[in-house]
Every structure is written in structure tokens, then in C-alpha cells.
Amino acid sequence: MNKTVVITGASRGIGRSVALQLAASGYRVAVNGTQQSSISFVVEEIRQHGGEASGYCANVADPAQVTAMMDAVVMKYGSIDVLIHNAGIVQDRKCIHMSDEEWKSVMDVHLNGAFYCIRRALPYMPDQGGDILLLTSTAGLNGSVGQVNYSAAKAGMLGMVWTLAEELRHRHIRINAIAPAALTDMTRPVIEHLKEKYARRHEPFPAYWEIGHSDDVAHFIHILLEQADEDLTGEIFGINGSMATQWQKPSRAWSMNDPAAFFKNRKERQAELHIP
């Protein structure tokens, strides 16, 4: 294989599962995180199973640290074939109560971090083909109450995917997004809170929240990277257990020349188009 993959936020959860899966498939894995002990644990786990890995402690919200990390990866492995931006944090709160720092910290890790990593990895990616994967969320596709920072950051990634799919096409570099539903350290508190909430109400737990595991996401990512289709770019895939979903880029629903008429009978037009 001899391909090098950089995975941000790879010391736990989905990132760790992806690192283990790709290492088992022959990738040289650059494991990123912010806690050296956790990074070292994953690197050692990969090596014990016969894989090749190295660790890089860097905060993706800091462009200087991202620069140093990418330079170090290339110094060791020569190039970067795949970049997977998985690092993330949450600072959940209703908008009216959200502080500027809670907004900024989430945007810095998810959205700014994606840009810093992509911008610094691109010079080292081969022109004969490479892959960039961004971990987005259904919060960025549908919105999520109490997560205006997280939803905005994840939605911003979609604009990156659609734009860079065209910018990078001539270099045969693909970019896609994954919206996972998996039980991780970040999602577990939310799921447990909801289970308690529905139990108190004596209501059934919604099937929507019955989610898969991080290994399911890793398996799908491995299959995606193995696809040889150069046109497989600019797409958003949802993963929940063994269920894979392809999300469509928004398209125009209707247009009218009369602004007043535009709003008249709006609900009827929505019903015709099956818009909820």
C-alpha cells in the first residue's frame, strides 16, 4: 500500500477506529490528538498489530501547530496521500446564552481546523490522486437546537467540500464528507440524557437515536477510499451502523418573478414538493 494518511482527532472514538482500520489495511498512519499519552496508546496499539504509525500532538485550531505537524509527517513519510479531518469538540448551549468563546472554540477546531489542515496538506499531496475526508454531521445538514456553533461549523464544511471538489479536480484529488451517527465519548452523554428523558416520560426511545458504532464508520471510510472512481468527489455520505445514506446538494425548489406572489400559497407549493 505505502500510502500515508493523516487523521486528526485519532486518539479516541471514530478517529481511533479509522486509524486502526486503515493501519490494518496497509496505510502508514499519522495519529493526531491533543493528549500525548492517548496518542501514544493508539500508535502502540497499531504497531502491536503489525501496522505502521507515528504520533503527532497538535491542536488543529492553531495554524502554527498544524504547519509543524504536516512538515513532520512529510519529513518522515515523504508525502500525504489521505487527510481525514475528524477532530472535534462541543460547547452546547442555546444561542442566547452562548458565549463568544464557546462559539469561537468550536468553529476553530471544526471549520478553521479543516482549512488549516487542508491548506497545509495540499502541497504534499500527489497529483496522481489523493483523498480528503471531512467529518461533518447531520447537525450541519438539518440543524440542531442548542448547537448553533457546532451546526454552523459542520454546515461550513459542506461549502468546503463542494468548492474544493471543483478546485482540486485537475489534480485528481477527491474530497468528500461523512456525517456519522456513532456512539462515541462525545455523543454518549447526549444519548444517555435522552434515554433518561424518554424513560421519565414513559415514552419509547426514538429509533432516530439508535445509532451504530465507530467501527462501522471506519469500515465505510475504508471502502470509500478503495473506490477508483475519480468522479467520486463532492459528496456527503451519512453512516449509521450498516446503513449508508447519500445526501444531495441543495437544489432550487421554485422561482417566481413576482415577490408578493412568491410567498402566496407557499405552503401549497411546499406540499407539492414534499418539503416538511
N, C-alpha and C positions, 0 to 999 in steps of 0.2 A: 504494500500500500504506500508507505513512505509519504503520506500526507500529514501535514501539521494542522491541528485545529486549536484555536484559542477559544476557551469557554469562560465567560465572565460569570461570577457567582456560582462557581462549580464546587464549592466546598460542602454543599448540602442540597437537599431537595432535588428538584428537576435537574439542576446543573450537574450535581454529582452523578445522578443516574445516566445522564448523557455522556459524561466523561468516562464512566465505566463501560458503557455500551460501545462507544467509538474506540476506546482503547482495545477492547476485546476483538474489534474488527480490524485492527492493524493501524489505527491512526496514532500519531505521536501527539499527545495531549498536553497542552499548556493550561494548567489548572489555576484559575484566578479566584481570589477571595480577599477578605479584609482581615482574617484571623489566621496567622501563620500556622498555628497548631492544627486547625481544621484543614487547611490546605495540605499540610504535610501528611495528614492522615489519609486523605484521598490519593495523593501521589503514591504513598507506600502501598495502599490497597491495590492500585493499578499494577504496580511493579510486582507485587506478590503473585498476581495472576498472569505474569509474563508480558505485561504491556509496558509501553514507554511513556513516561510522563515527567513533567517538571512543574514546580510551583512558582507562582508569582503573586506576591502580596501587594495589591494596589487598589486604591479607591477609584472607581471609574468616573466618579464625579470630579476628579482632579485631573485636568488635561496633562499636567506635567508627569503625574504618576502613570498615566496611560501611555505617554510617549516612551517613558523609561521601560515599561513592560514590553511594548511591541518591539522596541530595539533589542531588548534582552532575548526575546523569543527568536527573532531573526538571527541574532548572533549565534544562538545555539543550534537552530534547525535550518537556517538558510532562507526560509520563505514562510508565508502564511497562506494555506490553501483554503481554510474554512474559518470563519469568525461566527461565533454564536453568542449574541448578547442576551444573557439571561439574568444578570444581576438586577436585584430589585429590593425595594423597601416599601412599607406602607406607613402612612401617618393619617389614619382615617378620622374624619370629623366633618360635620355639616359645614357648608361654606361660610355661614355667618359666624361660626366660631373658629374657623381655621386661621392659624397664624401665618404670617408671611414666611417664616422659617419652615413650617410644615409643608407649605406649598413648594417652596424652593428646593427643599431637600429631596422630595420625591421626583420633581422634574429633573434635578441634577443627575440623579442616579439612572433613571429610566431613559429619559429623552436626550438630555445633554450627553449622558454617558454613551448612548448609542452613537451619537455623532462623533464624539471624541474617538471611540474605538474604530468606527468605520473609516474615518478620515486618516487615522494613523496606520491602519492595517492595509489600506488600498495600495500604497506604493510597493508593498511587499507581496501582493497577490499576483500570481502568474496570469499572463494574458491568455493563455490557452484554456483558462477556465478556473473558476473558484466559486465558493458559495458563502453568502452572508445570510444568517437567520436571526431574526429579531423575535423575542418572546413578547407578544402583545397580550391582550386579554379581552374577554367579552365585555369587560367594563369600558374598553375603548371602542367597542362596536355598538353597544347598547346603552352605555352609561350605567352608573351605579351610585345610588344615593349614599351620601357620606364619604364618597371617594372622588370628589371633583378634581383633586390633584392627580391621583392615580389614573382616572379615566382620561383626563386631558393628555397626560404623558403617553398613555398607551394608544390613544387615537392619533397623536402626533407621529407615532411610529408608522402608521399606515400611510401617511403622506410621504414619509421617507421611502417606504417600500415601492410605492407607485412611481415616485420620481426617479429613484436610483435604478429601478428596473430598466428604464429607458437610457439613463446616463451611462450605465455600465454594460449595456448590451453589446457594444462594439468590442469590449474586452472579454466577452463570453463569461462574465461574472454574473451569477444569478443572485437575486435577493428575494427572500420570502419571509412571511411572518407566521408564527404559530401562536394560536390562542388556546392554551391548555386548561383543562379542568382536572386538577390532580390534588390529592391530599398531601400537603407539604407542611413544613413548620410555619409558613406564612398563612396558609389557608385553614389549618386545623383549628385555630381559635375561633374563626368565623363559623365554621361548620358546627363546632361544639356548642357555640352560643345559640345558633339557630335550632339545633336539636333540642336544647333545653327550652327554648321559647315555644316550639310547637308541642313539646311534651306538656308544658304547663297549660297550654290551651286545649289539650286532649285532641289535637289535630294531627292528621298523618303528615309525616315528613315529606315535603315535595320531592318528586322524582328528579326535578331540576338539580337539586343539591346532592344527588347520589353520584359522586364523582369517582374517577379512576385513580390510578397511581402514577407516580413519576416515571416508573419503568415503562409504562405504556407510551408516554410522550417520547422517551428516549428511543423506543423501538420505531416509532413513526419517523423520527428525525433521521435515524439510520437509513430507513428505506427511502426517504426523500432524497438524501444525499447520494444514494446509489443510482438514482434515475439519471439517464444520459441525455435527456431532452433539454436542449439549450433554451427552449421557449418556456420552460417551467420556471417562470420568474414573475415577480409582481403579484403573487398570490397570497391569500390569507387562509390558513387551514386551522380548523378547530379540532381538538383531540380530547375525547373523554372516554377513558378505558379503551376498548377496541373500536369505538365509534369515531370515524373521521368525517369532518364536515368541511366543505369548501364555501367560504364566504365570498359574495360577489361585491365588486367595486360599486359604489352608489351610481345610479343612473338617473337621468331626468325622467320624472313621472309625467309632467304635463307642462305646457307653456300656453300663455294667452297674451294677447295684445292689450286687453282692457284690464287695468289694475283692479277696478271695482268688481268686475265680473270674476276676477281671479279668485276672490275669497267667497263669492257667492256659490252656493252648492258645493263647497269644498268637501264636506263630509260625504256627499254622494259620490264624488269622484274618488275619494279615498276608498270607499266601499267597493267601487268597481274594480279598483286596482288591488284590493285585499290588503290595504295598508292599515295596520291596527291604530 
